[in-house]
Amino acid sequence: MPNYRQIILLLTLLLSSQVFLGAQDNIREQLEAIAIIDQKVMMPMRDGIRLATDIYRPKTDQPVPIIFSKTPYNFNSWGDGEERTRTYQRAIEAVKRGYAYVVQNERGRYFSEGKWDILGPPTTDGYDAFSWMKNQEWSNGKIATLGCSSTAEWQMAVAALDHPAHAAMVPQGYGAGVGRVGRFHEQGNWYRGGAQQMLFTAWLYGVQNDEFRPRIPEGATQEDLIRISRFFDLAPEMPRVDWSEGLAHLPVQDIIKNQHGSKGIYFDMIRRKPNDPAWYKGGLYHDDMPFGVPSFWFASWYDVSTGPNLELYNHVRNNAKDPEVANNQYLVIAPTLHCAYTRATENTIVGERSVGDARLNYDEQIYAWFDYWLKGEKNGFLEETPKVQYYTMGSNKWQHADTWPPESAKMTTYYFSSGGQANSLYGDGRLSLQPTKGSKPDKFAYDPMNPVPSYGGNVCCTGNAVQGGAFDQQVMETRHDILVYTSEPLEEGIEVSGFIESTLYVSSDAKDTDFTIKIIDVYPDGTAYNLDETIQRARYREGYDQEVFMKDGEVYKLEMTPMSTSNYFAKGHRIRVEISSSNFPRFERNLNTGGNNYDESKGVIAHNTIHHSADHPTQIRLPIVQSSAASPTSSRRD
């Protein structure tokens, strides 16, 4: 007897596949009906190197503005014998609105010539691309840059060159393009507090070029490139890696080698220190550089680089020399993971925590921004759009403010105390608004061969090693090497929105070690959701241009890099802070030897102490918003 359920399922799958293939054909046909398609244009740079570029522009005799996206990723229209439509979809959206959509591979990526490095330096490639596009007869001379992550991170350094055609930009999730700005010295997310962020180890495994990779010979024509791109896209097929185990390999410099990965820039980059001159020769933006472009910035609370992203927004507003540039910086902060803005739903789940309806009319706002700057439309964007739109978790609502943090966010100090037994969730660590007399220091042993595992958090790009977002930390907090400090239940709810500052007084019997901190919202039932986290390598406590090692028995003051959030701690909730010395593999382990760390395979146990007394007031300072400080925003439209 035939299994009718299986037959129906098979027919359904066949019908679905036909609908999908038909939709793909329809997308291509839609684009061909409205756009002139010009693929594999080899755009020349000043040194003769040519960058592979696809251009989609409206069928019109009138000059049009341009939306430009530059990327290290593969946007070839064919892969594995099938036509890809992702770029077509983006092009249709732009062309329908009267824009040319131009996408280009960075120098040295896929069909682009030259040698690749992170962010596609030199920055003059961006400048030269603007000049080429501006001079095309179909261009109106105004260009906007758009992209998230690697398609955003190159934009800031090019904005420093202030090309006259670069009229506006929309960088999203752009932290890997921020080198040194204000209180943050991350060199493009490579470091946090002097400790390596391991995301780039996993990311470069799949992205970096091998020195022996195949290349297209010089002299290939555009016709040749289009023809061979149907069956040959220069994309490597990297074997999948279980990064939950792969990132644990020592020494760190050999992690990719241990996976039989490509030979590329990782081996050189992992040896750089935070102030290596090489960080200032590539495509990173640093705070001693000018900035010349009106910008609509997008950040998110569970991205890897929220703090430096917000710091850069403030830096540009406060330091751009052109008043029109300084006064036209706008910011959106969503409660999502890296580049997941449009994935918000009516019930947005980030990790395990529901943060409510976090949708926003992103496309409507972005194109209104472009229409103003590239078409000259007087559409009211500047007058009607708040300077800062931010989502507050806990109260689960979009709000707006004129500044970041909101102007009436006032720093409130919470002091750490205990009877010397703050180890774990079951210890006696306390947070209070007043220092506690007789508080005793807390001690714990940090074994780099048994580090505190990363559980949730503000992460990106680590494969299966770390899942980003908010997760209940209670099980983690049973570890003896995590110090836990918790406030009393709140008598009234409070909104914490802004930069969170913390000062630790520490000692260790190791020459060098790390200290980590995490801010947590504890619900009445004990559920403990992480909000943000940071780390500081002790040797860099006096600055990233010098290494000063610790001496056994001495107490040192650590100013941690700021954390960031917007969270409503409801009545009955408690504020919690965890302190430890590892958060792995979010950050690399400090092996505690005082050596290079990247080339070492053996560590030593550090016996670390947190001091909290009148002489050593370990504390955290929270930006608490007064009840009338922020206003609900009406910019979300269903």
C-alpha positions in Angstrom: 0.0 0.0 0.0 1.4 3.4 -0.9 2.0 5.8 2.0 -0.2 8.7 1.0 1.3 11.1 3.6 4.7 10.6 2.1 3.3 11.2 -1.4 1.6 14.4 -0.3 4.8 15.5 1.4 6.9 14.8 -1.7 4.5 16.7 -3.9 4.5 19.6 -1.5 8.3 19.7 -1.6 8.4 19.6 -5.4 5.8 22.3 -5.7 7.7 24.5 -3.1 11.0 24.0 -5.1 9.3 25.1 -8.3 7.8 28.1 -6.6 11.3 29.0 -5.2 13.0 28.6 -8.6 10.2 30.6 -10.2 10.7 33.4 -7.6 14.4 33.5 -8.4 13.6 33.8 -12.1 11.1 36.5 -11.3 13.6 38.5 -9.3 16.1 38.5 -12.1 13.3 39.4 -14.6 12.1 42.2 -12.4 15.6 43.6 -12.2 16.2 43.3 -16.0 12.9 45.1 -16.6 14.0 48.2 -14.6 17.8 48.2 -14.5 20.8 48.3 -16.7 23.0 45.5 -15.4 26.8 45.9 -15.8 28.7 43.1 -14.0 32.4 42.4 -13.5 33.4 46.0 -14.3 37.1 46.2 -13.4 37.3 49.6 -11.7 40.9 51.1 -11.9 42.7 52.4 -8.8 45.5 55.0 -8.8 48.2 52.2 -8.7 46.7 50.3 -11.7 45.0 47.6 -9.5 41.4 46.9 -10.7 38.5 46.1 -8.4 35.7 43.9 -9.5 32.4 45.8 -9.4 28.8 45.1 -10.3 26.6 48.1 -11.3 22.8 48.1 -11.4 21.2 51.4 -12.5 17.8 52.7 -13.5 16.9 52.7 -17.2 16.8 56.4 -17.5 18.5 59.2 -19.4 18.7 61.3 -16.2 21.7 61.1 -13.9 21.1 59.2 -10.7 22.6 59.1 -7.2 24.5 56.0 -6.1 24.4 53.6 -3.1 27.8 52.0 -2.8 28.7 48.8 -0.9 32.2 47.5 -0.7 32.8 44.1 0.8 35.3 41.3 1.4 32.5 38.7 0.8 31.5 36.9 -2.3 28.7 38.6 -4.2 29.2 36.6 -7.5 25.8 36.0 -9.2 26.5 32.3 -9.6 27.6 29.6 -7.1 27.6 25.8 -7.4 25.9 26.0 -10.7 22.9 28.1 -9.5 22.1 31.7 -9.8 22.2 33.7 -6.6 19.7 36.5 -6.1 20.6 38.2 -2.8 22.4 41.1 -4.6 19.6 41.3 -7.1 17.1 41.8 -4.3 19.1 44.7 -2.9 19.6 46.2 -6.3 15.8 46.0 -7.1 15.1 47.9 -3.9 17.5 50.7 -4.7 16.7 50.9 -8.4 13.0 51.1 -7.7 13.7 54.2 -5.6 15.8 55.9 -8.3 19.3 54.9 -7.2 22.1 53.0 -8.8 23.3 50.2 -6.7 27.0 49.5 -6.9 28.7 46.6 -5.1 32.5 46.0 -5.1 35.0 43.5 -3.8 37.8 44.8 -1.7 41.3 44.7 -3.1 42.5 41.2 -3.3 39.1 39.5 -2.8 37.7 37.1 -5.4 37.9 38.8 -8.9 39.5 42.0 -7.5 43.2 42.4 -8.1 45.9 43.1 -5.6 46.8 41.9 -2.1 44.1 41.7 0.6 44.2 43.0 4.1 41.5 43.5 6.7 39.2 46.5 5.6 40.7 46.5 2.1 43.5 49.1 2.5 44.7 51.4 1.1 41.8 53.8 2.0 42.6 55.6 -1.3 40.7 52.7 -3.0 37.5 54.1 -1.6 38.5 57.6 -2.6 39.3 56.4 -6.2 36.1 54.5 -6.4 34.1 57.6 -5.5 36.0 59.6 -8.2 35.3 57.0 -10.9 31.6 56.7 -10.1 31.2 60.5 -9.8 32.6 60.9 -13.3 30.2 58.4 -15.0 27.7 60.1 -17.3 24.9 58.3 -15.5 25.9 59.6 -12.1 24.5 62.8 -10.5 27.8 63.1 -8.5 26.4 62.1 -5.1 27.3 58.8 -3.4 26.2 57.2 -0.2 27.9 54.2 1.5 25.8 51.5 3.1 26.5 48.2 4.8 26.7 46.2 8.0 29.8 44.6 9.6 32.6 44.2 7.0 30.6 46.3 4.5 30.4 49.1 7.1 33.8 49.0 8.8 35.8 50.5 5.9 33.5 53.6 5.7 34.9 55.6 8.6 38.5 55.8 7.5 37.3 56.8 4.0 35.1 59.4 5.6 38.2 61.0 7.0 39.4 61.6 3.4 36.2 63.8 2.8 35.7 63.1 -0.9 33.3 65.7 -2.3 31.0 63.1 -3.8 30.7 61.1 -0.5 27.4 62.8 0.5 26.1 60.4 3.3 26.8 57.1 5.0 24.9 54.4 6.9 27.4 52.2 8.8 25.8 49.3 10.8 27.6 47.1 13.3 30.8 48.9 12.4 33.1 48.2 15.4 35.8 46.3 13.5 36.6 49.6 11.7 37.2 51.5 15.0 40.8 51.6 16.0 41.4 54.0 18.9 38.6 56.3 20.0 38.3 58.0 23.4 38.3 55.4 26.2 38.4 52.5 23.8 41.6 51.1 22.3 40.3 48.0 20.5 42.1 48.2 17.2 39.1 47.0 15.2 37.7 44.6 17.8 41.0 42.8 18.0 41.5 43.7 21.6 39.3 44.6 24.6 41.3 46.0 27.5 44.5 44.6 26.0 43.1 41.0 25.8 42.5 39.5 22.3 38.9 39.0 21.3 38.9 35.6 19.7 36.2 36.3 17.1 38.9 37.2 14.5 40.6 33.8 14.9 37.5 32.0 13.8 36.6 34.7 11.2 39.9 34.7 9.5 39.9 30.9 9.2 37.1 31.3 6.7 38.1 34.7 5.1 41.8 35.2 4.9 43.5 34.6 1.6 46.0 31.8 1.3 49.3 32.8 -0.3 48.9 30.1 -2.9 45.2 30.7 -3.8 44.2 30.6 -7.5 43.9 33.9 -9.3 42.5 35.1 -12.7 45.4 35.8 -15.0 46.0 39.4 -16.0 44.3 40.5 -19.2 41.0 38.8 -18.8 38.3 40.9 -20.4 34.9 41.8 -18.8 33.3 39.3 -21.2 35.7 36.6 -20.1 35.0 37.3 -16.4 31.3 37.2 -16.8 31.5 33.9 -18.7 33.8 32.1 -16.2 32.0 33.5 -13.2 29.0 31.2 -14.0 31.1 28.2 -13.0 34.2 29.6 -11.2 33.8 32.1 -8.4 37.2 31.8 -6.6 35.5 31.0 -3.4 37.3 28.5 -1.1 35.2 25.8 0.5 36.6 25.6 4.0 36.0 22.5 6.1 33.7 23.2 9.0 35.4 23.5 12.4 34.0 22.8 15.9 35.2 26.1 17.3 34.0 25.2 20.8 37.1 22.9 20.8 39.2 24.6 18.1 39.7 27.8 19.9 41.0 26.0 23.0 44.2 25.0 21.1 47.5 26.4 22.4 49.5 28.3 21.4 47.0 30.8 20.1 49.1 31.7 17.1 48.7 28.1 15.8 45.0 27.7 16.1 44.3 28.1 12.3 47.4 26.0 11.5 46.0 23.3 13.8 42.9 23.2 11.6 45.0 22.9 8.4 43.7 26.3 7.5 45.0 28.9 5.0 48.3 30.7 5.4 47.5 34.4 5.6 47.5 37.5 7.7 46.4 35.9 11.0 49.9 34.8 11.9 51.2 38.3 11.6 48.2 40.0 13.3 48.2 37.7 16.3 51.7 38.9 17.2 50.8 42.6 17.2 50.5 44.4 20.5 47.7 47.0 21.2 49.9 49.9 20.2 51.8 48.3 17.3 52.4 50.9 14.5 50.8 48.5 12.0 47.4 49.3 13.5 47.8 52.8 12.2 48.7 52.0 8.6 45.6 50.0 7.5 42.0 50.9 7.2 41.1 51.6 10.8 39.6 54.9 11.9 41.4 56.6 14.9 40.3 59.6 16.9 43.1 61.9 15.6 41.6 61.7 12.1 39.1 64.1 10.6 35.6 63.2 9.7 33.7 64.7 6.8 30.4 62.9 6.2 26.8 63.1 7.6 26.1 59.7 9.1 23.2 57.5 10.2 24.8 55.0 12.6 23.3 51.6 13.7 24.5 49.7 16.8 22.9 46.9 18.9 23.1 45.9 22.5 24.4 42.4 22.0 27.0 43.2 19.3 30.7 42.7 20.0 31.6 46.4 19.9 28.7 48.5 21.2 30.9 50.6 23.5 33.4 51.8 20.9 30.6 52.3 18.4 28.8 54.7 20.7 32.0 56.4 21.7 32.7 57.1 18.0 29.3 58.5 17.4 29.9 61.0 20.3 33.4 61.7 19.0 32.2 62.7 15.6 29.3 64.9 17.0 31.7 66.7 19.3 34.8 66.9 17.1 33.9 67.2 13.4 35.1 70.6 12.2 32.4 71.1 9.7 29.2 72.2 11.6 27.0 70.6 9.0 28.7 67.2 9.6 28.8 67.5 13.4 25.1 68.5 13.5 24.0 65.7 11.2 24.9 62.5 13.1 22.0 60.2 13.9 22.0 56.9 15.8 19.8 53.8 16.3 20.6 51.3 19.0 18.6 48.0 18.7 18.4 45.2 21.3 19.7 42.6 18.8 22.8 40.6 17.9 25.3 41.6 15.3 23.6 42.9 12.1 20.3 41.4 13.2 18.3 44.6 13.2 15.6 43.5 10.7 15.3 40.1 12.3 13.4 41.7 15.2 9.8 40.4 15.5 6.7 41.1 17.5 8.3 39.0 20.2 12.1 39.4 19.8 14.1 36.8 21.6 17.8 37.6 22.2 19.4 34.5 23.5 16.8 33.3 26.0 15.3 36.6 26.9 12.2 38.1 25.3 12.7 41.9 24.8 9.3 42.4 23.2 8.4 44.0 19.9 11.7 45.5 18.8 10.8 46.1 15.1 11.6 49.5 13.5 11.0 50.9 10.1 14.6 50.6 9.0 14.2 50.8 5.3 11.9 53.8 5.4 14.3 55.7 7.6 17.4 54.8 5.6 15.9 55.7 2.3 14.5 59.0 3.7 18.1 59.7 4.8 19.4 59.0 1.3 16.7 61.0 -0.4 17.6 64.1 1.6 21.3 64.0 1.0 21.5 62.5 -2.4 18.4 63.8 -4.1 17.9 67.0 -2.1 14.4 66.1 -1.1 13.0 68.3 1.7 11.3 65.4 3.4 11.6 66.5 7.0 14.0 63.7 8.0 16.4 66.1 9.9 13.5 67.8 11.7 11.4 64.8 12.5 14.0 62.1 13.3 15.5 62.0 16.9 19.2 62.3 17.1 19.2 59.0 19.1 16.7 56.2 18.9 17.4 53.5 21.5 15.6 50.4 22.7 15.3 49.8 26.4 15.1 46.2 27.4 13.0 45.3 30.4 10.4 48.0 29.6 10.7 46.8 26.0 10.2 50.0 24.2 11.8 52.3 21.7 12.8 55.7 23.2 14.6 58.7 21.9 17.0 61.4 23.2 19.0 64.3 21.9 22.3 62.8 23.2 23.9 59.6 24.2 23.6 58.9 27.1 20.3 60.7 27.6 21.0 64.1 29.1 19.4 63.4 32.5 21.1 60.0 33.0 23.0 60.6 36.3 25.9 58.4 37.3 25.1 56.5 40.5 27.8 54.6 42.4 27.3 51.2 43.8 30.0 49.8 46.1 31.2 46.2 46.5 31.4 44.5 49.8 31.5 41.1 51.5 32.7 39.2 54.5 35.4 37.8 52.3 33.3 35.0 50.9 31.8 36.4 47.6 32.7 33.3 45.7 29.8 32.0 43.7 26.1 32.7 43.7 26.0 31.3 47.3 28.5 33.7 48.7 28.1 36.9 50.6 28.9 39.5 48.0 26.8 42.7 48.1 26.2 45.8 46.0 25.1 48.9 47.9 24.8 52.7 47.5 27.0 53.3 50.6 30.4 51.8 51.4 30.3 49.0 54.0 32.6 49.2 57.0 34.5 46.1 57.8 34.3 44.6 54.3 36.9 42.0 53.7 38.7 41.2 50.4 37.6 38.4 48.2 40.0 35.8 46.8 39.8 33.3 44.0 42.2 31.1 42.0 42.2 31.5 38.2 43.5 28.5 36.4 43.9 29.2 32.6 43.5 25.5 31.9 40.0 25.6 33.4 38.7 29.1 32.4 35.2 30.4 33.0 33.3 29.5 29.9 31.6 32.3 27.9 27.9 31.9 28.2 25.9 34.3 26.1 27.1 37.8 25.8 28.0 40.5 23.3 29.6 38.5 20.6 30.0 37.9 16.9 31.6 35.5 14.5 32.8 32.7 16.8 30.9 29.9 15.1 29.5 27.4 17.7 31.9 28.5 20.4 29.8 31.2 21.9 26.1 31.9 21.4 25.3 35.6 21.7 22.6 37.2 23.7 21.1 37.1 27.2 21.2 33.8 29.0 20.4 32.8 32.6 23.8 32.9 34.4 22.8 31.0 37.5 24.6 27.8 36.6 27.7 29.7 35.7 27.6 31.5 39.0 28.0 28.2 41.0 31.8 28.3 40.1 34.1 29.3 43.0 36.2 31.4 40.6 33.4 33.8 40.0 32.8 36.5 42.6 29.1 37.5 42.7 27.9 40.8 44.1 24.1 41.5 44.3 22.0 44.4 45.4 18.9 44.2 47.5 15.6 44.0 45.6 14.8 47.4 44.1 12.0 49.2 45.8 11.3 51.1 42.6 12.2 50.3 39.0 15.1 52.1 37.4 16.3 52.7 33.9 20.0 52.3 33.3 21.0 53.8 29.9 24.5 54.8 28.9 28.1 53.9 29.6 28.7 51.8 32.7 32.0 52.6 34.5 33.7 50.4 37.0 36.9 50.6 39.1 38.5 47.6 40.6 41.2 47.4 43.2 43.1 44.1 42.7 46.2 42.2 43.6 47.7 38.9 42.4 50.7 36.6 42.9 51.1 36.5 39.1 53.1 38.9 37.0 50.2 39.5 34.8 46.6 38.3 34.8 43.1 39.5 33.5 40.1 40.7 35.4 36.6 40.4 33.9 33.3 42.0 34.9 29.7 41.4 33.9 26.5 43.4 34.6 23.3 41.3 35.1 19.6 41.9 35.7 18.3 39.4 38.3 14.6 38.6 38.2 12.6 37.9 41.4 12.7 34.1 40.5 16.5 34.2 40.4 16.8 34.3 36.6 20.0 36.3 35.9 20.3 37.8 32.4 23.6 39.2 31.3 23.6 42.7 29.8 27.3 43.5 29.0 30.8 42.5 29.9 34.4 43.6 29.7 37.9 42.7 30.5 41.2 44.3 31.5 44.7 42.8 31.1 46.6 44.1 34.2 49.9 44.8 32.3 48.1 47.5 30.3 46.5 49.3 33.3 48.8 52.3 32.8 48.2 52.6 29.1 48.5 50.5 26.0 51.9 51.9 25.0 53.6 50.2 27.9 53.5 47.0 29.9 53.8 47.2 33.7 53.8 43.9 35.5 52.3 43.2 38.9 54.2 42.5 42.1 52.9 40.0 44.7 51.2 41.8 47.6 50.7 45.2 46.0 47.2 46.6 45.3 46.5 48.1 41.9 43.7 50.3 40.6 42.1 49.1 37.4 39.7 51.4 35.4 37.8 48.9 33.2 36.7 49.9 29.7 33.1 51.0 29.9 30.2 48.7 29.4 27.0 49.9 27.7 23.3 49.1 27.9 19.8 50.4 28.1 17.9 48.2 30.6 14.9 48.7 32.9 15.4 47.0 36.2 11.9 46.5 37.4 10.7 46.8 40.9 11.7 43.7 42.8 14.7 43.0 40.5 18.2 43.1 41.7 21.4 44.4 40.1 24.3 42.0 40.0 27.9 42.2 39.0 30.2 39.2 38.4 34.0 39.5 38.6 36.4 36.8 37.5 39.6 36.5 35.5 38.4 34.7 32.3 35.5 34.7 29.9 36.7 32.1 27.3 36.5 31.9 24.3 34.9 35.3 24.1 38.4 36.5 25.1 41.7 34.6 25.0 43.0 33.2 28.2 45.8 35.0 30.0 48.3 32.3 30.8 49.5 34.5 33.7 53.2 34.1 32.9 53.9 37.7 31.8 55.1 36.3 28.4 53.8 37.0 25.0 50.8 34.7 25.6 50.2 34.1 21.8 53.2 31.7 21.5 52.8 30.0 24.9 51.2 26.6 25.6 51.5 26.4 29.4 50.0 28.6 32.0 50.3 29.1 35.8 47.5 29.5 38.3 47.0 33.0 39.5 45.7 33.7 43.0 43.7 36.9 42.6 42.1 39.3 45.1 39.5 42.0 44.8 39.8 44.7 47.5 36.8 46.8 48.7 37.4 49.0 51.6 37.6 52.7 52.5 41.1 52.8 51.0 40.2 50.6 48.0 36.6 51.4 47.1 35.9 48.9 44.3 32.7 50.2 42.6 30.5 50.3 39.6 28.8 53.6 38.3 25.5 53.2 36.6 23.9 55.9 34.4 20.4 56.0 35.9 17.8 57.9 33.9 15.4 60.1 35.8 11.8 59.3 35.2 11.1 62.1 32.7 14.5 61.9 30.9 13.5 59.9 27.8 10.4 59.9 25.7 8.9 56.9 23.9 9.5 57.1 20.2 6.8 56.9 17.6 9.2 56.0 14.7 8.2 52.3 14.6 5.5 51.6 12.1 3.9 48.2 11.5 
